[in-house]
């Protein structure tokens, strides 16, 4: 029981092992659902302006990024 740090306090990581996977799962599922909805909407909008094309490209990039979460 010295103060020099040779003894470590045990760290309880059970909460982190339960909370982080749950948060990642919720973010992944919501991201896939909302990106799919946005993709469906943007596929029904004609690409007549450069801004709509930009939004479609951003949507595809976001969908690819979401797929890297798992």
PyMOL commands that set and color helices and strands:
alter all, ss='L'
color gray80, all
select helices_A, chain A and resi 14-43+50-67
alter helices_A, ss='H'
color red, helices_A
deselect
rebuild
show_as cartoon
